[in-house]
Amino acid sequence: MKLLHILVLIAFISSVFAGAFIQFFTGKSEGDDIRLEWRTAEETNLKHFVIERKTHNNGFIEIGIVNAKGSNSSYIYVDKNVYKTTDLIFTYRLKIVENNNQVSYSNEISVTHSVSGVKRTWGSIKAMFR
């Protein structure tokens, strides 16, 4: 029983050192985009969140930054570039950056995304001419 208490205490301390205690982190497909949402209970010495995405064929890449708002905050990030790829499943995580540039990572979430072939092709064509 003591070991369980120690493990719970270690998990709690790890959350505090991470700069943020994240209550939830979810994602869902919405039309052409994927909407990510998370909420913090406590933020300590937190600078910002870096949103990272990976696909089956690639490792994690940074796709956005959201500044910290303070404890008990809700956050939303909309990934507007997923329709340009041929992948159907995306994995996301939050890189939690403290003011001293120490980093930690949230849990990973996977989101299945479905965009019509016509929309995906048109997005690829537009991207070539930018």
Rosetta silent file (secondary structure, phi, psi, omega in degrees, C-alpha in Angstrom):
SEQUENCE: MKLLHILVLIAFISSVFAGAFIQFFTGKSEGDDIRLEWRTAEETNLKHFVIERKTHNNGFIEIGIVNAKGSNSSYIYVDKNVYKTTDLIFTYRLKIVENNNQVSYSNEISVTHSVSGVKRTWGSIKAMFR
SCORE:     score description
SCORE:     0.000 S_00000001
   1 L     0.000  -38.115  178.492    0.000    0.000    0.000 S_00000001
   2 H   -62.132  -38.550 -179.974    2.887    2.391    0.766 S_00000001
   3 H   -61.024  -40.700  178.340    4.304    1.810   -2.708 S_00000001
   4 H   -61.836  -44.031  178.356    1.008    2.887   -4.266 S_00000001
   5 H   -61.997  -40.607  178.753    1.036    6.122   -2.246 S_00000001
   6 H   -64.501  -43.418  179.405    4.618    6.803   -3.327 S_00000001
   7 H   -63.953  -40.115  177.723    3.760    6.228   -6.991 S_00000001
   8 H   -64.082  -43.044  178.608    0.751    8.556   -6.757 S_00000001
   9 H   -62.443  -42.173  178.134    2.934   11.207   -5.108 S_00000001
  10 H   -62.727  -42.762  178.989    5.586   10.857   -7.842 S_00000001
  11 H   -62.566  -40.497  179.225    2.925   11.241  -10.548 S_00000001
  12 H   -66.182  -44.912  179.422    1.603   14.386   -8.843 S_00000001
  13 H   -62.173  -40.691  178.477    5.077   15.889   -8.489 S_00000001
  14 H   -59.570  -40.501  179.284    5.821   15.151  -12.144 S_00000001
  15 H   -63.854  -39.652  179.926    2.694   17.063  -13.178 S_00000001
  16 H   -67.672  -43.590  179.983    3.738   20.077  -11.129 S_00000001
  17 H   -67.297  -22.823 -179.463    7.270   20.093  -12.528 S_00000001
  18 L   -71.357  -11.638  179.904    5.861   19.878  -16.039 S_00000001
  19 L    94.023  -19.253 -179.561    4.508   23.449  -15.670 S_00000001
  20 E  -152.763  139.782  170.257    0.884   22.456  -16.180 S_00000001
  21 E  -100.461  108.988 -175.418   -1.588   19.945  -14.838 S_00000001
  22 E   -91.578  120.039  179.950   -3.676   19.077  -17.893 S_00000001
  23 E   -73.769  -42.503  175.910   -7.200   17.924  -17.076 S_00000001
  24 E  -154.859  156.867  176.523   -7.955   16.707  -20.600 S_00000001
  25 E  -144.488  113.768 -176.268   -6.553   16.818  -24.135 S_00000001
  26 E  -132.920  164.509  175.773   -8.866   15.795  -27.009 S_00000001
  27 E  -147.728  149.666  177.148   -9.159   16.136  -30.758 S_00000001
  28 E  -150.112  151.455  177.365  -11.876   15.675  -33.340 S_00000001
  29 E   -77.658  130.135  178.307  -12.345   15.947  -37.077 S_00000001
  30 E  -135.296   97.405 -179.673  -14.445   18.956  -38.114 S_00000001
  31 L    63.292 -119.923 -179.855  -14.947   19.331  -41.855 S_00000001
  32 L   -84.505  -12.596 -169.985  -11.556   20.100  -43.413 S_00000001
  33 E  -114.436  169.966  169.652   -9.842   20.673  -40.070 S_00000001
  34 E  -119.984  128.730 -177.683   -8.966   18.932  -36.831 S_00000001
  35 E  -103.010  122.655  177.514   -9.907   20.745  -33.630 S_00000001
  36 E  -106.239  138.316  178.532   -7.742   20.190  -30.552 S_00000001
  37 E  -137.026  142.760  173.165   -8.916   21.188  -27.085 S_00000001
  38 E  -151.237  160.416 -179.540   -7.328   20.989  -23.656 S_00000001
  39 E  -136.546  139.852  177.197   -7.849   22.399  -20.193 S_00000001
  40 E  -108.140  146.556  172.495   -5.418   23.055  -17.390 S_00000001
  41 E   -92.389  -45.676 -178.617   -6.144   22.962  -13.678 S_00000001
  42 E  -137.291  136.897  174.096   -2.881   24.533  -12.606 S_00000001
  43 E  -124.516  128.247 -179.412   -0.132   26.291  -14.540 S_00000001
  44 L  -128.749  120.066  175.823    3.166   27.069  -12.857 S_00000001
  45 L    57.875   34.489 -173.602    5.971   29.004  -14.535 S_00000001
  46 E   -94.434  130.985  179.788    4.446   28.155  -17.921 S_00000001
  47 E   -91.598  -59.035 -179.512    5.521   29.987  -21.086 S_00000001
  48 E  -166.168  172.199  173.561    3.513   28.297  -23.856 S_00000001
  49 E  -109.583  137.716  172.018    2.315   25.088  -25.474 S_00000001
  50 E  -107.974  124.522  178.867    3.753   23.833  -28.759 S_00000001
  51 E   -87.620  128.322  179.461    1.336   21.692  -30.743 S_00000001
  52 E  -121.356  143.700 -179.025    3.052   18.767  -32.458 S_00000001
  53 E  -131.905  144.106  171.982    1.608   16.390  -35.060 S_00000001
  54 E  -136.490  158.881  175.509    2.841   13.163  -36.585 S_00000001
  55 E  -120.982  176.754  178.692    1.553   10.775  -39.199 S_00000001
  56 L   -58.111  -35.858 -174.761    2.234    7.116  -39.869 S_00000001
  57 L   -92.339  -11.591 -174.723    5.009    8.063  -42.308 S_00000001
  58 E  -133.284  159.042  174.645    6.616   10.965  -40.391 S_00000001
  59 E   -81.985 -176.503 -179.267    7.798   11.870  -36.913 S_00000001
  60 E   -67.187  138.124  172.653    6.453   14.736  -34.827 S_00000001
  61 E  -128.547  149.956  177.074    6.626   18.239  -36.308 S_00000001
  62 E   -78.651  130.171 -179.891    5.718   21.541  -34.677 S_00000001
  63 E  -120.086   -9.413  179.542    2.559   23.025  -36.190 S_00000001
  64 E  -176.946  163.616  177.476    1.668   25.828  -33.787 S_00000001
  65 E  -130.004  136.102  176.627    2.244   27.676  -30.533 S_00000001
  66 E  -125.232  123.124  179.908   -0.389   28.740  -28.014 S_00000001
  67 E   -69.956  146.022  178.302    0.592   31.135  -25.209 S_00000001
  68 L   -68.256  142.830 -179.848   -0.221   30.189  -21.640 S_00000001
  69 L  -109.772  -15.947 -177.431   -3.216   31.978  -20.094 S_00000001
  70 L   117.432  170.613 -177.399   -2.907   30.885  -16.468 S_00000001
  71 L   -57.083  151.859  179.303   -4.433   28.268  -14.208 S_00000001
  72 L    58.297   45.944 -178.929   -7.917   26.924  -14.933 S_00000001
  73 L  -112.401  150.697  174.198   -7.770   27.837  -18.625 S_00000001
  74 E  -108.604  143.175 -177.207   -9.293   26.249  -21.706 S_00000001
  75 E  -130.278  147.631  174.987   -7.421   26.137  -25.005 S_00000001
  76 E  -136.179  136.373  172.784   -8.386   25.457  -28.620 S_00000001
  77 E  -134.926  130.889  179.498   -6.113   24.963  -31.626 S_00000001
  78 E  -108.866  118.930  177.142   -7.462   24.238  -35.123 S_00000001
  79 E   -85.964  106.182 -175.378   -5.154   22.340  -37.484 S_00000001
  80 L   -95.099    4.976 -175.906   -6.118   23.713  -40.893 S_00000001
  81 L  -109.397    7.020 -176.100   -3.459   21.853  -42.901 S_00000001
  82 H   -73.595  -24.620 -178.673   -4.530   18.232  -42.549 S_00000001
  83 H   -70.783  -12.273 -178.646   -6.552   18.173  -45.782 S_00000001
  84 H   -82.223   -6.525 -177.824   -3.313   18.651  -47.749 S_00000001
  85 L  -109.391  168.183  177.889   -2.024   15.192  -46.861 S_00000001
  86 L   -96.903   -1.031 -179.881   -3.072   11.704  -47.831 S_00000001
  87 L   -74.221  151.046  179.415   -2.912   10.463  -44.252 S_00000001
  88 L  -111.479  -21.003 -179.998   -6.113    9.548  -42.448 S_00000001
  89 E  -121.610  128.508 -179.968   -4.863    9.203  -38.872 S_00000001
  90 E  -120.033  141.006  176.990   -2.969   11.976  -37.101 S_00000001
  91 E  -113.318  132.569 -178.221   -1.286   11.808  -33.706 S_00000001
  92 E  -122.658  154.057  170.008   -0.938   14.965  -31.624 S_00000001
  93 E  -151.167  161.174  176.998    0.832   15.929  -28.419 S_00000001
  94 E  -105.167  128.869  170.863    1.513   19.110  -26.502 S_00000001
  95 E   -93.308  117.667 -175.020    5.054   20.205  -25.801 S_00000001
  96 E   -97.283  116.404 -174.382    4.791   22.108  -22.522 S_00000001
  97 E  -111.379  123.595  178.467    7.448   24.849  -22.315 S_00000001
  98 E   -87.529  169.536 -179.728    8.255   26.576  -19.048 S_00000001
  99 L   -60.662  -27.485  178.084    9.732   30.079  -18.669 S_00000001
 100 L   -90.228   12.552  179.334   13.191   28.544  -18.136 S_00000001
 101 L    68.008   12.856  171.072   12.734   26.603  -21.430 S_00000001
 102 L   -71.021  139.591 -177.362   12.425   23.242  -19.648 S_00000001
 103 E  -123.772  154.141  170.124   10.035   21.038  -21.633 S_00000001
 104 E  -146.346  173.407 -174.441    7.769   18.086  -21.043 S_00000001
 105 E  -128.386  145.211  174.452    5.112   16.381  -23.148 S_00000001
 106 L   -76.875  178.494  170.531    1.444   15.582  -22.756 S_00000001
 107 L   -67.147  159.899  177.742   -0.069   12.249  -23.596 S_00000001
 108 L   -92.926  142.574  174.368   -0.510   11.512  -27.305 S_00000001
 109 E  -124.361  147.722  177.082   -3.947   11.462  -28.914 S_00000001
 110 E  -112.511  139.042  179.616   -4.929   10.035  -32.299 S_00000001
 111 E  -128.633  127.447  174.852   -7.578   11.562  -34.533 S_00000001
 112 E   -88.274  130.114 -175.126   -9.062    9.899  -37.613 S_00000001
 113 L  -126.576  136.064 -179.176   -9.721   12.465  -40.332 S_00000001
 114 L  -130.824  117.085  176.861  -11.720   12.083  -43.520 S_00000001
 115 L  -124.721  143.723 -178.491  -11.743   14.680  -46.308 S_00000001
 116 L   -60.207  150.824  177.939  -13.148   14.096  -49.785 S_00000001
 117 H   -59.654  -36.244  179.328  -10.669   13.238  -52.538 S_00000001
 118 H   -64.456  -47.642 -179.751  -11.719   16.313  -54.520 S_00000001
 119 H   -63.197  -42.346 -179.900  -11.012   18.651  -51.612 S_00000001
 120 H   -63.657  -42.965  179.425   -7.700   16.938  -50.868 S_00000001
 121 H   -65.205  -44.732  178.990   -6.578   17.202  -54.522 S_00000001
 122 H   -61.404  -40.390  177.895   -7.608   20.866  -54.754 S_00000001
 123 H   -63.703  -39.089  178.251   -5.678   21.634  -51.554 S_00000001
 124 H   -66.590  -40.322  179.024   -2.562   19.964  -52.952 S_00000001
 125 H   -64.278  -46.247  179.096   -2.823   21.936  -56.211 S_00000001
 126 H   -60.091  -39.743 -177.974   -3.231   25.243  -54.344 S_00000001
 127 H   -64.783  -31.421  179.713   -0.217   24.448  -52.148 S_00000001
 128 H   -67.467  -26.310 -175.274    2.015   23.959  -55.225 S_00000001
 129 L  -101.080   12.054  177.564    1.351   27.533  -56.397 S_00000001
 130 L   -85.603    0.000    0.000    2.028   29.339  -53.120 S_00000001
